[in-house]
Amino acid sequence: MSLLRQLTDAVGEFQISAEDGSDWEEIYWRLVRPHEPSDVGPLHADRWFWDLGDGTTPAGRERLKVWIAIVAEPGLSGLRGVPGSHLRDWRYHGETRDGKTKPQIDEDETELNPQLLPTGAGDAVVFHDRLLHGGAVGSGLLTRVSIEFTMFVKSGA
């Protein structure tokens, strides 16, 4: 739980979101099999899920995402991000996938040059919910395992 202490030291007290309407904080496990494109979605900003009705943010709070690699092969699997993308607005629309409204980017992903973060087991990434990101299709041998959650932090923290 040293990560939670480090997060508190960095941003102050925070809450973990309950996005699916439950009263419980939600921490998601994600499994991405090697060479399986159907295990990852398109590039997106988590803010778009909220804009499409996936939960509410308490007054005076902002959202940050925490992604933690449990099993990952650096350079072969993990999280992709578009540097600086949180600083502008992107075109997207909502579409129903897997019975839920999810965002679909309206930009050409190949022109955005997403970067694979060099993360290995135990590495954590904290990012703004406006950052364009997505999972990478694994090119190694192992199933990538990660956990993620959204933090509500005091605005301006």
C-alpha positions in Angstrom: 0.0 0.0 0.0 3.0 2.3 -0.3 1.6 3.5 -3.6 -1.5 4.8 -1.9 0.7 6.7 0.6 2.8 8.1 -2.3 -0.4 9.2 -4.1 -1.7 10.9 -0.9 1.7 12.7 -0.5 1.5 13.9 -4.1 -2.1 15.0 -4.4 -3.5 15.1 -0.9 -6.5 13.0 0.3 -8.4 11.4 -2.6 -11.3 9.1 -3.2 -11.5 6.2 -5.6 -14.5 6.4 -8.0 -17.6 4.2 -8.1 -18.4 4.6 -11.8 -20.8 1.8 -12.3 -23.3 3.2 -9.8 -22.4 1.0 -6.8 -21.5 2.4 -3.4 -18.1 0.7 -3.6 -14.9 2.0 -4.8 -14.0 0.3 -8.1 -10.6 -1.1 -9.0 -10.6 -2.9 -12.4 -8.4 -5.8 -13.5 -7.5 -5.9 -17.2 -6.2 -8.9 -19.1 -4.7 -8.5 -22.6 -3.7 -11.7 -24.3 -0.7 -11.5 -26.6 -1.4 -10.9 -30.3 -5.2 -10.4 -29.6 -6.4 -7.0 -31.0 -9.9 -7.6 -29.6 -8.6 -7.3 -26.0 -7.8 -3.6 -26.5 -10.1 -0.7 -27.4 -9.4 2.4 -29.4 -7.4 5.4 -28.2 -9.6 7.5 -25.9 -9.7 10.0 -23.1 -11.4 8.7 -19.9 -13.2 12.0 -19.6 -15.3 10.9 -22.6 -16.8 8.0 -20.6 -17.9 10.6 -18.0 -19.2 12.9 -20.6 -21.3 10.0 -22.0 -22.9 9.4 -18.6 -20.5 7.1 -16.8 -20.8 8.5 -13.3 -20.6 11.9 -11.6 -17.7 13.8 -10.2 -18.1 15.3 -6.7 -18.1 19.2 -6.7 -14.6 20.7 -6.3 -12.9 17.5 -7.6 -10.9 16.5 -10.7 -10.3 13.1 -12.0 -6.9 11.3 -12.4 -6.4 7.8 -13.7 -4.0 5.3 -12.1 -2.8 2.4 -14.2 -0.6 -0.3 -12.6 1.3 -3.0 -14.5 1.1 -6.4 -12.7 2.5 -8.5 -15.6 4.0 -6.7 -18.5 6.8 -7.1 -20.9 8.5 -3.7 -21.4 8.5 -2.7 -25.0 6.1 -5.5 -25.9 2.9 -4.8 -24.0 1.4 -2.2 -21.8 -0.2 1.2 -22.0 0.1 3.6 -25.0 -0.3 7.4 -24.6 -0.2 10.4 -26.9 2.1 13.0 -25.2 0.5 16.4 -24.7 -2.9 15.2 -25.9 -4.6 16.3 -22.7 -4.0 19.9 -23.8 -6.5 19.9 -26.6 -10.0 18.8 -27.5 -10.5 15.8 -29.7 -13.4 14.7 -31.9 -15.3 11.6 -30.8 -18.7 10.1 -30.6 -20.5 7.5 -28.4 -21.3 4.0 -29.8 -22.7 0.9 -28.2 -20.2 -1.9 -27.7 -20.6 -4.8 -25.3 -24.0 -3.4 -24.2 -22.5 -0.1 -23.0 -22.1 3.4 -24.6 -18.4 3.8 -25.2 -16.4 6.6 -26.9 -15.0 6.2 -30.3 -12.4 8.7 -31.5 -13.1 10.4 -34.8 -9.4 11.1 -35.5 -7.0 9.0 -37.5 -5.1 7.1 -34.8 -2.2 6.4 -37.1 -1.5 10.2 -37.3 -1.5 10.6 -33.5 1.7 8.5 -32.9 0.8 6.9 -29.6 3.9 5.9 -27.6 4.2 2.6 -25.7 5.2 3.5 -22.1 8.2 1.5 -20.9 6.4 -0.1 -18.0 7.2 -3.4 -16.3 5.6 -5.3 -13.4 5.0 -3.0 -10.5 5.2 0.3 -12.4 2.4 2.7 -11.9 1.3 5.5 -14.2 -0.9 8.5 -13.1 -2.4 10.6 -15.8 -5.1 13.3 -16.4 -8.4 12.0 -17.7 -8.1 14.1 -20.8 -5.0 12.2 -22.0 -5.5 10.1 -25.1 -4.4 6.6 -24.3 -5.2 2.9 -24.8 -3.8 -0.5 -24.3 -1.3 -2.0 -26.7 -1.8 -5.2 -28.5 0.9 -7.4 -26.8 3.7 -8.6 -29.1 5.4 -10.8 -26.5 4.6 -14.1 -24.9 2.8 -13.2 -21.7 -0.8 -12.1 -21.0 -0.6 -8.5 -19.7 -2.3 -8.0 -16.4 -2.9 -4.5 -15.0 -5.2 -2.8 -12.6 -6.6 0.6 -12.8 -8.8 3.1 -11.0 -10.0 6.7 -11.1 -9.1 9.1 -8.3 -11.1 12.1 -7.3 -8.6 14.7 -6.2 -9.2 18.3 -5.0 -9.3 20.7 -7.9 -6.0 22.2 -8.6 -4.1 19.5 -6.6 
